[in-house]
Amino acid sequence: LKAINTAYVEATCNANCIGLVKLMGRNCGYLAMMAVLSARYVDICLLPEMDVSLDKVLDHCKNLVSTQGYAVVVVAEGCGDTLIQSSGETDAGGNKKLGDAGIWLKEQILDHFKQLKLPLTIKYVDPTYMVRAVPANANDSIYCSMLSQAAVHAAMAGYTDVTVAKVSDTFVYLPIRTITNTPNRKVDVTGHWYELLLATTLQPNLSATGIATARPAMPSATPAWSRRRASTFATDEDEVRVPNTLLTTIDGYGEKVASRPLERSDFLASGSEIRQLKCFHLSERFGTYNLPNRLKGKGITGTLQDSYSWVAQSTCTRGRDGGKAEPYYQMLRAGPCAKLHFDPNDPTACAAIVSCGGICPGLNSVIREVVNMLWAYGVRRIYGIKGGYKGVVSPDEWVKLTPEIVRDIHTQGGTTLVSDRGNPPVQDMAKVLQEKGVRQYFVLGGDGTHKGAMQTFDACLEIGHECAVIGVPKTIDNDVPLLDQTFGFDSACTEAVKAVDSAYVEATCNANAIGLVKLMGRHCGFIAMHATIASRHVDICLLPEMEVDAEKVLNHCAHLMRTKKHCVIVIAEGCGDTLIKSNGEVDAGGNKILADVGLWLKNAIGKRLKELNIVHTIKYIDPTYMIRSIPANAFDSQYCSHLAQNAVHGAMAGYSGVTVGKVHE
């Protein structure tokens, strides 16, 4: 990601310049694809799985430099065996030595521009050994802990010839031969991730066959659709087929040893319940245009969903909590739908985006991707609402948003729309949305913001306003139910680890020192817990979910200072309503104002150690606003793309009163 950002700076700050980056990926393009999705700056991305025409790549480079003055190109090293042919030699490990696709592509582009007598400079970046030599970030550090601990558990239990992995957000054991006898993963060029890549780069069809599709057409070039409304959303009968199902057992050598009809107990615990979460569709109240989705024709997507595209959580044959059966949820799969509810070219309609509550890494990334995907559909009137819900009732202060305006905002922390707390009457907000002709309304926020969004949805129905109200869950606390993770959490954890590492350095490099860190987390301790696991330096971690005896904490702290002469303590801010009590006051958003538990604990420890005549100093770190004001990291950046684009797909399909999220991957 840093290499691509460097290429972008070079390309945009030098005249007639291309920033060219070669990234690792011998047989697959996952690293290049994910880095491109995270950076959002890339115009052309070439993967070894793609069928690529060099002539089309060169022509597109010329068009980009001629129209916007620069281009950013990323090529995976595996293209050294597809775009060009390697010599066939192998290294000591038996791996084929690849041709240098980066240097080769650089020379091809320069020769092409030279033949056309066009000026060009190429800034070539090859971070090959840099990207693999860095320490693990917070997310990988925790992942490594889970893998290594699960590996030891398997060994001590007597398993052998197995590997440990995470599949569908669940850690499992797999026979090693299952991995070695199965073809390596490759990027599916017809799959969802590749569709996200195309939607991000907007690159044309670069394959040797087919027509090089242009960027999304302007609305004027789109035919006018009939405004006749259908009576129901689903006009075609759903064909339900239940095939014969089998359970086939395969041994560690990949051989089939048994096969029998599948039984409920093979995948679901007794007493389990599956709950289908039905999403409200505007056709239930207003009918629908039932327009065809033209994104597929533009090359942005190859697969389309329908109203029967359901997915369920991963099930277990034992209860997920000590044998206790819990409900599983079946949810509507997110993605572009075959039929649209709204006409993107309706001149009376517009879309609006608002962010509420506290700021969070990734807000600008979501805003950017919502705007870009709306634009891809053909929506040209898009507004940003400044000041949270308060700004909704001040439409004169709304700002127009275009892809050009939001192009670079993802590099900034916070939100360009200026977040705020407070809730005007929902009836007033609904009336403004109706008067402005807002048909797609995107609300970025946490649980409180989502409550306001649901109330606005109800108010819109009460006044007969046909508007898709779509939530995008945001909170670094990661406390939204059902979801695997909220955007911004990973970035916040990565930054929080820096604070914990600083506390460790202070504690170990000063005599008789305590490093004390207070981390965000009003009602839950996810940030504190994950930062503690990732850093591995912490002696005491206190969460609001824990029942904590302050005396035991102080006694253990004294014990650590007597024996180790230092200690590191992490405490979540939510302990300001458990270890101690707040005064009951609330802020403008209705949230309880918590007592400052970090300073309280610092004073309590200092007082106790002084009474015990233990020499000490306390190095107190409160990175509260630092961890939430940074830009999204690579993981959150691509996660935001996923969420934002799916939010737009849901809105254009006519769903309302829904939110988008990732559940069991």
C-alpha positions as CSV (number, residue, x, y, z in Angstrom):
1,L,0.0,0.0,0.0
2,K,2.8,2.4,0.8
3,A,4.5,1.6,-2.5
4,I,1.3,2.4,-4.4
5,N,0.9,5.6,-2.5
6,T,4.4,6.5,-3.4
7,A,3.7,5.8,-7.1
8,Y,0.6,8.0,-6.9
9,V,2.5,10.9,-5.4
10,E,5.2,10.6,-8.1
11,A,2.7,10.2,-10.9
12,T,0.6,13.2,-9.9
13,C,3.5,15.5,-8.9
14,N,5.4,15.1,-12.1
15,A,4.2,16.0,-15.6
16,N,3.2,13.2,-18.0
17,C,4.1,10.6,-15.5
18,I,3.2,6.9,-14.8
19,G,3.8,5.4,-11.4
20,L,4.5,1.7,-12.0
21,V,4.6,-0.8,-9.1
22,K,5.5,-4.5,-9.2
23,L,4.2,-6.5,-6.3
24,M,4.8,-10.1,-5.2
25,G,2.6,-12.9,-6.3
26,R,4.2,-15.7,-8.3
27,N,1.1,-17.8,-9.1
28,C,-1.8,-15.6,-7.9
29,G,-2.6,-11.9,-7.7
30,Y,-4.1,-11.6,-4.3
31,L,-1.5,-9.2,-2.9
32,A,-1.7,-6.9,-5.9
33,M,-5.5,-7.0,-6.0
34,M,-5.9,-6.3,-2.2
35,A,-3.3,-3.5,-2.3
36,V,-5.1,-1.9,-5.2
37,L,-8.4,-2.1,-3.5
38,S,-6.9,-0.5,-0.4
39,A,-5.1,2.3,-2.2
40,R,-7.9,3.2,-4.6
41,Y,-5.4,5.2,-6.7
42,V,-4.7,2.6,-9.4
43,D,-5.8,2.9,-13.0
44,I,-4.5,-0.4,-14.3
45,C,-4.0,-3.7,-12.3
46,L,-2.5,-6.7,-14.0
47,L,-2.8,-10.1,-12.4
48,P,-1.3,-13.5,-13.6
49,E,-4.9,-14.9,-13.7
50,M,-6.0,-12.3,-16.3
51,D,-5.9,-12.8,-20.1
52,V,-4.1,-9.6,-21.0
53,S,-3.5,-8.0,-24.3
54,L,-0.4,-5.8,-24.2
55,D,-1.7,-3.6,-27.0
56,K,-4.8,-2.8,-25.0
57,V,-2.7,-2.0,-21.9
58,L,-0.5,0.4,-23.9
59,D,-3.4,2.1,-25.5
60,H,-5.1,2.6,-22.2
61,C,-1.9,4.0,-20.7
62,K,-1.8,6.5,-23.6
63,N,-5.5,7.5,-23.0
64,L,-5.0,8.0,-19.3
65,V,-1.9,10.2,-19.7
66,S,-3.6,12.1,-22.5
67,T,-6.8,12.8,-20.5
68,Q,-5.7,13.1,-16.8
69,G,-2.0,13.7,-17.2
70,Y,-0.8,10.6,-15.2
71,A,-1.5,6.9,-14.5
72,V,-0.8,4.4,-11.7
73,V,-0.2,0.9,-12.8
74,V,0.3,-2.2,-10.6
75,V,1.6,-5.5,-12.0
76,A,1.9,-8.8,-10.1
77,E,5.3,-10.6,-10.5
78,G,3.4,-13.7,-11.8
79,C,2.8,-11.8,-15.0
80,G,6.4,-12.6,-15.7
81,D,5.2,-16.0,-16.8
82,T,2.0,-14.9,-18.6
83,L,2.6,-11.5,-20.2
84,I,6.2,-12.7,-21.0
85,Q,7.6,-16.2,-21.0
86,S,10.3,-17.2,-18.4
87,S,13.4,-19.1,-19.4
88,G,12.2,-22.3,-17.7
89,E,15.1,-22.3,-15.2
90,T,14.3,-23.1,-11.5
91,D,15.8,-21.9,-8.2
92,A,17.1,-24.1,-5.4
93,G,13.5,-24.6,-4.1
94,G,12.3,-25.9,-7.5
95,N,10.4,-22.8,-8.3
96,K,10.4,-21.5,-11.8
97,K,12.5,-18.4,-12.3
98,L,10.1,-15.7,-13.7
99,G,10.9,-12.9,-16.1
100,D,10.9,-9.5,-14.5
101,A,7.4,-8.3,-15.5
102,G,7.9,-4.9,-13.9
103,I,11.1,-3.9,-15.9
104,W,9.7,-5.4,-19.0
105,L,6.4,-3.5,-18.8
106,K,8.2,-0.3,-18.1
107,E,10.3,-0.7,-21.3
108,Q,7.2,-1.6,-23.3
109,I,5.3,1.5,-22.2
110,L,8.3,3.8,-22.8
111,D,8.8,2.4,-26.3
112,H,5.1,2.8,-27.1
113,F,5.1,6.5,-26.1
114,K,8.4,7.1,-27.9
115,Q,6.9,5.7,-31.1
116,L,3.9,8.0,-30.7
117,K,6.3,10.9,-29.9
118,L,4.6,11.6,-26.6
119,P,6.4,12.8,-23.5
120,L,6.5,10.4,-20.6
121,T,8.5,9.5,-17.5
122,I,7.9,6.3,-15.5
123,K,8.6,6.2,-11.7
124,Y,9.2,2.5,-11.0
125,V,8.7,1.1,-7.5
126,D,9.6,-2.5,-6.6
127,P,9.0,-3.2,-2.9
128,T,9.4,-7.0,-3.2
129,Y,11.5,-7.7,-0.1
130,M,10.1,-4.8,1.9
131,V,6.6,-6.1,2.0
132,R,7.6,-9.5,3.4
133,A,10.3,-8.3,5.8
134,V,8.0,-6.2,8.1
135,P,6.8,-7.3,11.5
136,A,3.2,-8.5,11.8
137,N,0.6,-5.8,12.2
138,A,-2.1,-6.0,15.0
139,N,-4.5,-8.1,13.0
140,D,-1.8,-10.6,11.8
141,S,-0.3,-10.7,15.3
142,I,-3.6,-11.8,16.8
143,Y,-4.1,-14.3,14.0
144,C,-0.7,-15.8,14.6
145,S,-1.5,-16.2,18.2
146,M,-4.7,-18.1,17.4
147,L,-3.0,-20.3,14.8
148,S,0.0,-21.2,17.0
149,Q,-2.2,-21.9,20.1
150,A,-4.6,-24.1,18.1
151,A,-1.5,-26.0,16.6
152,V,-0.3,-26.8,20.1
153,H,-3.8,-27.9,21.2
154,A,-3.9,-30.3,18.3
155,A,-0.4,-31.7,19.0
156,M,-1.2,-32.2,22.7
157,A,-4.5,-33.9,21.8
158,G,-2.6,-36.4,19.7
159,Y,-3.5,-35.2,16.2
160,T,-0.8,-35.5,13.5
161,D,-0.5,-34.8,9.8
162,V,-2.8,-31.9,10.2
163,T,-2.6,-28.1,9.7
164,V,-4.5,-25.4,11.4
165,A,-6.4,-22.7,9.5
166,K,-9.3,-20.2,9.6
167,V,-12.2,-21.1,7.3
168,S,-15.4,-19.0,7.3
169,D,-14.2,-17.1,10.4
170,T,-13.8,-20.4,12.3
171,F,-10.4,-22.0,13.3
172,V,-10.3,-25.6,12.1
173,Y,-7.9,-28.6,11.6
174,L,-7.3,-29.9,8.1
175,P,-5.4,-32.9,6.9
176,I,-2.1,-31.7,5.4
177,R,-2.7,-33.7,2.3
178,T,-5.9,-31.8,1.7
179,I,-3.7,-28.7,1.2
180,T,-0.9,-30.4,-0.7
181,N,-3.2,-32.3,-3.1
182,T,-5.5,-29.4,-3.8
183,P,-4.6,-26.8,-6.5
184,N,-3.4,-23.4,-5.1
185,R,-5.9,-20.6,-4.7
186,K,-6.1,-18.1,-7.5
187,V,-8.0,-14.9,-8.1
188,D,-11.4,-15.8,-9.6
189,V,-11.7,-13.3,-12.5
190,T,-15.5,-13.9,-12.5
191,G,-15.8,-13.5,-8.8
192,H,-16.8,-10.8,-6.4
193,W,-13.4,-9.6,-5.4
194,Y,-12.4,-9.1,-9.0
195,E,-15.6,-7.2,-9.6
196,L,-14.6,-4.9,-6.8
197,L,-11.2,-4.4,-8.4
198,L,-12.8,-3.4,-11.7
199,A,-15.2,-1.0,-9.9
200,T,-12.2,0.6,-8.2
201,T,-9.8,0.9,-11.2
202,L,-12.5,1.4,-13.8
203,Q,-10.1,-0.2,-16.2
204,P,-11.5,-1.4,-19.5
205,N,-11.6,-5.0,-20.8
206,L,-7.8,-5.7,-21.3
207,S,-8.2,-9.3,-22.4
208,A,-6.9,-10.5,-25.8
209,T,-10.5,-11.2,-26.8
210,G,-13.6,-9.0,-26.4
211,I,-14.2,-5.3,-26.7
212,A,-12.4,-2.9,-24.5
213,T,-15.3,-1.5,-22.6
214,A,-15.3,2.2,-21.9
215,R,-15.9,3.9,-18.5
216,P,-19.5,4.2,-17.4
217,A,-21.6,6.2,-19.9
218,M,-23.1,9.5,-19.0
219,P,-26.9,9.4,-18.3
220,S,-27.7,11.1,-21.6
221,A,-26.4,8.0,-23.4
222,T,-28.6,5.7,-21.4
223,P,-32.0,4.8,-22.9
224,A,-35.1,6.0,-21.0
225,W,-36.8,3.1,-19.2
226,S,-40.6,2.7,-18.9
227,R,-41.9,4.1,-15.7
228,R,-44.7,1.5,-15.5
229,R,-44.6,-0.1,-12.1
230,A,-45.0,-3.7,-11.4
231,S,-47.3,-4.8,-8.7
232,T,-44.8,-7.0,-6.8
233,F,-41.1,-7.2,-6.5
234,A,-40.7,-10.9,-7.5
235,T,-42.5,-11.4,-10.8
236,D,-40.9,-14.8,-11.5
237,E,-41.8,-17.9,-9.5
238,D,-39.0,-19.2,-7.4
239,E,-37.9,-22.7,-8.3
240,V,-36.8,-24.5,-5.2
241,R,-34.8,-27.6,-5.8
242,V,-33.6,-29.8,-2.9
243,P,-30.9,-32.2,-4.3
244,N,-29.9,-35.4,-2.7
245,T,-27.3,-34.6,-0.1
246,L,-24.4,-36.8,1.0
247,L,-21.8,-36.8,3.7
248,T,-18.5,-38.1,2.2
249,T,-15.6,-38.8,4.5
250,I,-12.1,-38.3,3.0
251,D,-9.0,-39.5,4.9
252,G,-5.7,-37.7,5.2
253,Y,-4.5,-39.2,1.9
254,G,-7.4,-37.7,0.0
255,E,-9.1,-41.1,-0.4
256,K,-12.9,-41.5,0.0
257,V,-13.5,-43.9,2.8
258,A,-17.3,-43.6,3.4
259,S,-20.4,-42.0,2.0
260,R,-23.9,-41.8,3.4
261,P,-27.0,-39.6,3.4
262,L,-26.5,-36.3,5.2
263,E,-28.2,-36.1,8.6
264,R,-29.1,-33.0,10.6
265,S,-26.7,-33.9,13.4
266,D,-23.8,-33.8,10.8
267,F,-24.0,-30.0,10.7
268,L,-26.4,-28.7,13.4
269,A,-26.7,-29.2,17.1
270,S,-30.0,-30.6,18.5
271,G,-32.4,-27.8,19.5
272,S,-30.8,-25.3,17.2
273,E,-32.9,-22.6,15.5
274,I,-32.3,-20.9,12.1
275,R,-33.9,-17.4,11.9
276,Q,-34.4,-15.9,8.5
277,L,-33.9,-12.1,8.6
278,K,-36.3,-10.7,6.0
279,C,-35.4,-7.2,4.6
280,F,-38.1,-4.7,3.8
281,H,-38.4,-3.9,0.1
282,L,-39.9,-0.7,-1.1
283,S,-42.0,-2.6,-3.7
284,E,-44.1,-3.9,-0.7
285,R,-45.4,-0.4,-0.4
286,F,-44.8,1.4,-3.6
287,G,-44.4,-1.2,-6.4
288,T,-41.3,-1.2,-8.5
289,Y,-39.9,-0.2,-11.8
290,N,-38.2,-3.6,-12.1
291,L,-35.4,-2.1,-14.4
292,P,-32.5,-4.3,-15.6
293,N,-29.2,-3.7,-13.9
294,R,-26.8,-2.3,-16.5
295,L,-23.7,-2.6,-14.4
296,K,-23.1,-6.1,-15.9
297,G,-23.0,-4.6,-19.4
298,K,-20.5,-2.0,-18.2
299,G,-18.1,-4.7,-17.1
300,I,-18.3,-3.7,-13.4
301,T,-20.0,-6.9,-12.4
302,G,-20.5,-10.4,-13.8
303,T,-22.9,-11.9,-11.2
304,L,-26.2,-10.5,-10.0
305,Q,-28.3,-11.3,-7.0
306,D,-32.0,-11.8,-6.7
307,S,-34.5,-11.8,-3.8
308,Y,-33.7,-15.5,-3.1
309,S,-29.9,-15.1,-2.6
310,W,-29.8,-16.2,1.0
311,V,-26.7,-17.1,3.0
312,A,-26.5,-18.5,6.5
313,Q,-24.0,-18.4,9.4
314,S,-21.5,-21.3,9.7
315,T,-23.2,-24.0,11.8
316,C,-21.7,-26.2,14.5
317,T,-22.5,-29.7,15.6
318,R,-22.1,-28.5,19.2
319,G,-23.4,-25.4,20.8
320,R,-21.1,-22.4,20.4
321,D,-21.1,-21.6,24.1
322,G,-20.3,-24.6,26.2
323,G,-22.9,-26.9,24.5
324,K,-25.7,-24.3,24.7
325,A,-27.7,-24.2,21.4
326,E,-28.0,-20.7,20.0
327,P,-30.0,-19.4,17.0
328,Y,-28.3,-19.1,13.6
329,Y,-29.3,-16.4,11.1
330,Q,-30.1,-16.6,7.5
331,M,-29.5,-13.3,5.7
332,L,-29.9,-11.8,2.3
333,R,-26.6,-11.9,0.4
334,A,-25.3,-8.4,-0.4
335,G,-24.3,-7.4,-3.9
336,P,-25.6,-6.0,-7.2
337,C,-29.2,-7.2,-8.0
338,A,-30.5,-8.3,-11.3
339,K,-33.4,-5.8,-11.1
340,L,-33.3,-2.1,-10.0
341,H,-36.1,-0.4,-8.1
342,F,-35.0,3.1,-8.9
343,D,-34.3,4.7,-12.3
344,P,-30.7,6.1,-12.0
345,N,-31.6,8.8,-14.6
346,D,-34.6,10.2,-12.8
347,P,-34.0,14.0,-13.0
348,T,-36.1,14.6,-9.9
349,A,-34.3,12.2,-7.6
350,C,-31.0,12.5,-5.7
351,A,-28.9,10.6,-3.1
352,A,-27.6,11.8,0.2
353,I,-24.9,10.6,2.7
354,V,-24.6,11.5,6.4
355,S,-22.2,10.4,9.1
356,C,-23.1,10.7,12.7
357,G,-21.6,10.1,16.2
358,G,-17.9,10.0,16.8
359,I,-15.3,9.9,14.0
360,C,-13.7,6.6,13.0
361,P,-11.0,5.4,10.6
362,G,-12.6,4.7,7.2
363,L,-15.4,7.1,7.1
364,N,-14.0,9.0,4.2
365,S,-13.3,5.7,2.4
366,V,-17.0,4.7,2.7
367,I,-18.1,8.2,1.5
368,R,-15.8,8.0,-1.5
369,E,-17.0,4.5,-2.5
370,V,-20.7,5.3,-2.1
371,V,-20.2,8.3,-4.4
372,N,-18.2,6.3,-7.0
373,M,-20.7,3.4,-7.1
374,L,-23.7,5.7,-7.3
375,W,-21.9,7.4,-10.2
376,A,-21.3,4.0,-11.9
377,Y,-25.1,3.3,-11.7
378,G,-25.7,6.7,-13.4
379,V,-26.8,8.8,-10.4
380,R,-25.5,12.3,-10.8
381,R,-27.1,14.3,-8.0
382,I,-25.3,13.2,-4.9
383,Y,-25.2,15.3,-1.7
384,G,-23.1,15.2,1.5
385,I,-24.9,16.2,4.6
386,K,-22.6,18.1,7.1
387,G,-23.1,18.0,10.8
388,G,-24.8,14.6,11.3
389,Y,-28.5,14.4,11.8
390,K,-28.6,18.1,12.7
391,G,-27.4,18.8,9.1
392,V,-30.3,16.9,7.6
393,V,-32.8,19.7,8.4
394,S,-30.4,22.4,6.9
395,P,-30.5,21.4,3.3
396,D,-29.1,24.7,2.1
397,E,-25.8,23.6,3.7
398,W,-25.6,20.3,1.9
399,V,-22.6,19.9,-0.4
400,K,-22.6,18.3,-3.9
401,L,-20.3,15.3,-4.2
402,T,-18.7,13.9,-7.4
403,P,-16.0,11.3,-8.0
404,E,-13.5,14.2,-8.7
405,I,-14.4,15.9,-5.4
406,V,-14.0,12.7,-3.3
407,R,-11.0,11.3,-5.2
408,D,-8.4,11.8,-2.4
409,I,-10.5,12.0,0.7
410,H,-9.7,8.4,1.7
411,T,-6.1,9.5,2.6
412,Q,-7.5,11.7,5.4
413,G,-8.7,10.7,8.8
414,G,-12.2,11.5,10.1
415,T,-15.0,12.6,7.8
416,T,-15.2,15.4,5.3
417,L,-18.9,15.7,6.2
418,V,-18.2,16.8,9.8
419,S,-19.9,14.4,12.2
420,D,-22.0,15.6,15.1
421,R,-24.3,14.2,17.8
422,G,-27.9,15.1,18.5
423,N,-31.2,14.2,16.9
424,P,-33.7,16.6,15.4
425,P,-37.3,15.3,15.2
426,V,-37.4,12.4,12.7
427,Q,-40.5,13.7,11.1
428,D,-38.7,16.9,10.2
429,M,-35.8,15.0,8.7
430,A,-38.2,12.8,6.7
431,K,-40.0,15.9,5.3
432,V,-36.7,17.4,4.2
433,L,-35.7,14.2,2.4
434,Q,-39.0,14.2,0.7
435,E,-38.8,17.9,-0.4
436,K,-35.3,17.4,-1.7
437,G,-36.3,14.2,-3.6
438,V,-33.8,12.0,-1.8
439,R,-34.3,8.4,-3.0
440,Q,-31.2,6.8,-1.6
441,Y,-30.2,7.9,1.9
442,F,-27.0,6.5,3.4
443,V,-26.4,6.7,7.1
444,L,-22.9,6.0,8.6
445,G,-22.9,5.4,12.3
446,G,-23.1,3.1,15.3
447,D,-26.0,1.6,17.2
448,G,-27.4,5.0,18.2
449,T,-27.2,6.3,14.7
450,H,-28.9,3.2,13.4
451,K,-31.8,3.7,15.8
452,G,-32.2,7.2,14.3
453,A,-32.0,5.7,10.8
454,M,-34.7,3.2,11.6
455,Q,-36.9,6.0,13.0
456,T,-36.4,8.0,9.8
457,F,-37.3,5.0,7.7
458,D,-40.6,4.7,9.7
459,A,-41.2,8.4,9.3
460,C,-40.7,8.3,5.5
461,L,-43.2,5.5,5.2
462,E,-45.7,7.4,7.3
463,I,-45.6,10.4,4.9
464,G,-45.5,8.2,1.8
465,H,-41.9,9.1,0.8
466,E,-40.3,6.4,-1.3
467,C,-36.7,6.4,0.0
468,A,-34.1,3.6,0.5
469,V,-32.6,4.1,4.0
470,I,-29.4,2.2,4.2
471,G,-27.1,2.0,7.2
472,V,-23.3,1.4,7.1
473,P,-22.3,0.3,10.7
474,K,-19.4,2.4,12.1
475,T,-17.8,2.2,15.5
476,I,-14.2,1.5,16.6
477,D,-15.7,-0.2,19.7
478,N,-16.7,-3.2,17.4
479,D,-19.9,-3.7,19.5
480,V,-22.5,-3.9,16.7
481,P,-24.3,-7.3,17.2
482,L,-24.1,-10.1,14.6
483,L,-21.3,-8.6,12.6
484,D,-17.8,-10.1,12.5
485,Q,-16.3,-6.7,12.7
486,T,-17.1,-3.0,12.1
487,F,-14.9,-0.9,9.9
488,G,-12.3,1.2,11.6
489,F,-11.7,-1.4,14.4
490,D,-8.7,-2.9,12.8
491,S,-7.1,0.5,12.2
492,A,-7.8,1.6,15.7
493,C,-6.3,-1.6,17.1
494,T,-3.1,-1.1,15.0
495,E,-2.7,2.4,16.4
496,A,-3.6,1.3,20.0
497,V,-0.7,-1.3,19.8
498,K,1.7,1.6,19.3
499,A,0.5,3.1,22.6
500,V,0.9,-0.2,24.4
501,D,4.4,-0.7,22.9
502,S,5.3,2.9,24.0
503,A,4.2,2.0,27.5
504,Y,6.3,-1.1,27.5
505,V,9.4,0.8,26.4
506,E,8.8,3.4,29.2
507,A,8.2,0.7,31.8
508,T,11.3,-1.3,30.9
509,C,13.7,1.5,30.2
510,N,13.0,3.5,33.4
511,A,13.8,2.2,36.8
512,N,10.7,1.0,38.8
513,A,8.3,2.2,36.2
514,I,4.7,1.3,35.3
515,G,3.3,1.9,31.8
516,L,-0.4,2.6,32.1
517,V,-2.6,2.9,28.9
518,K,-6.3,3.8,28.7
519,L,-8.0,2.8,25.5
520,M,-11.4,3.5,24.0
521,G,-14.3,1.2,24.6
522,R,-17.4,2.6,26.3
523,H,-19.4,-0.6,26.8
524,C,-17.0,-3.3,25.6
525,G,-13.3,-4.1,25.7
526,F,-12.6,-5.3,22.2
527,I,-9.9,-2.7,21.4
528,A,-8.2,-3.1,24.8
529,M,-8.3,-6.9,24.5
530,H,-7.1,-7.1,20.9
531,A,-4.3,-4.5,21.5
532,T,-3.2,-6.5,24.5
533,I,-3.1,-9.8,22.5
534,A,-1.3,-8.2,19.6
535,S,1.4,-6.4,21.7
536,R,2.1,-9.3,24.1
537,H,3.7,-6.9,26.5
538,V,0.8,-6.4,29.0
539,D,0.7,-7.7,32.5
540,I,-2.8,-6.5,33.5
541,C,-5.8,-5.9,31.2
542,L,-9.0,-4.6,32.6
543,L,-12.3,-4.6,30.5
544,P,-15.8,-3.3,31.3
545,E,-17.2,-6.8,30.9
546,M,-15.0,-8.1,33.7
547,E,-16.0,-8.3,37.4
548,V,-12.9,-6.6,38.9
549,D,-11.9,-6.3,42.5
550,A,-9.8,-3.1,42.7
551,E,-8.0,-4.4,45.8
552,K,-6.8,-7.5,43.8
553,V,-5.6,-5.2,41.0
554,L,-3.6,-3.0,43.3
555,N,-2.1,-6.0,45.2
556,H,-1.1,-7.7,41.9
557,C,0.5,-4.4,40.7
558,A,2.5,-4.2,43.9
559,H,3.6,-7.9,43.5
560,L,4.8,-7.2,39.9
561,M,6.8,-4.1,41.1
562,R,8.4,-6.2,43.8
563,T,9.3,-9.1,41.5
564,K,9.8,-7.6,38.0
565,K,10.4,-4.0,38.9
566,H,8.1,-2.9,36.1
567,C,4.7,-3.7,34.7
568,V,2.3,-2.7,31.8
569,I,-1.4,-2.1,32.4
570,V,-4.2,-1.6,29.9
571,I,-7.6,-0.4,30.9
572,A,-10.7,0.2,28.8
573,E,-12.5,3.5,29.3
574,G,-15.7,1.6,29.9
575,C,-14.3,0.7,33.3
576,G,-15.2,4.3,34.2
577,D,-18.7,2.9,34.8
578,T,-17.8,-0.4,36.5
579,L,-14.7,0.1,38.6
580,I,-16.0,3.5,39.5
581,K,-19.3,5.2,38.9
582,S,-20.0,8.2,36.7
583,N,-22.2,11.1,37.8
584,G,-25.1,10.1,35.4
585,E,-24.8,13.0,33.0
586,V,-25.2,12.4,29.3
587,D,-23.8,14.0,26.2
588,A,-25.8,15.5,23.2
589,G,-26.1,12.0,21.7
590,G,-27.6,10.6,24.9
591,N,-24.5,8.7,25.9
592,K,-23.5,8.5,29.5
593,I,-20.5,10.7,30.3
594,L,-18.0,8.3,31.9
595,A,-15.6,9.0,34.7
596,D,-11.9,9.1,33.7
597,V,-10.9,5.6,34.9
598,G,-7.3,6.0,33.6
599,L,-6.5,8.9,35.9
600,W,-8.4,7.3,38.7
601,L,-6.4,4.1,38.4
602,K,-3.1,6.0,38.1
603,N,-3.8,7.8,41.4
604,A,-5.0,4.6,43.1
605,I,-1.9,2.7,42.2
606,G,0.4,5.6,43.2
607,K,-1.3,5.9,46.5
608,R,-1.1,2.2,47.3
609,L,2.6,1.8,46.2
610,K,3.5,4.9,48.3
611,E,1.8,3.3,51.3
612,L,3.9,0.2,50.7
613,N,7.1,2.2,50.3
614,I,7.6,0.8,46.8
615,V,9.6,3.2,44.7
616,H,7.9,3.8,41.4
617,T,7.0,6.1,38.5
618,I,3.9,5.9,36.4
619,K,4.1,6.7,32.6
620,Y,0.4,7.3,31.7
621,I,-0.7,7.3,28.0
622,D,-4.1,8.2,26.8
623,P,-4.2,7.8,22.9
624,T,-8.0,8.1,22.8
625,Y,-8.3,10.6,19.9
626,M,-5.2,9.4,18.1
627,I,-6.5,5.9,17.4
628,R,-9.8,7.1,15.9
629,S,-8.6,10.0,13.8
630,I,-6.2,8.1,11.6
631,P,-7.0,7.1,8.0
632,A,-8.1,3.5,7.4
633,N,-5.3,0.9,7.1
634,A,-5.1,-1.6,4.2
635,F,-7.6,-4.0,5.8
636,D,-10.2,-1.4,6.7
637,S,-9.8,0.3,3.4
638,Q,-10.8,-2.7,1.4
639,Y,-13.5,-3.6,4.0
640,C,-15.0,-0.1,3.5
641,S,-15.1,-0.6,-0.3
642,H,-17.0,-3.8,0.2
643,L,-19.5,-2.2,2.6
644,A,-20.0,1.0,0.7
645,Q,-20.5,-0.6,-2.7
646,N,-23.0,-3.2,-1.3
647,A,-24.9,-0.4,0.4
648,V,-25.4,1.3,-2.9
649,H,-26.4,-2.0,-4.6
650,G,-29.0,-2.5,-1.8
651,A,-30.4,1.0,-2.2
652,M,-30.7,0.8,-6.0
653,A,-32.4,-2.6,-5.7
654,G,-35.0,-1.0,-3.4
655,Y,-34.2,-2.3,0.0
656,S,-34.8,0.0,2.9
657,G,-34.4,0.0,6.7
658,V,-31.4,-2.3,6.3
659,T,-27.7,-2.2,7.1
660,V,-24.8,-3.9,5.4
661,G,-22.2,-6.0,7.2
662,K,-19.9,-9.1,7.1
663,V,-21.2,-12.1,9.0
664,H,-19.0,-15.2,9.1
665,E,-17.0,-13.9,6.2
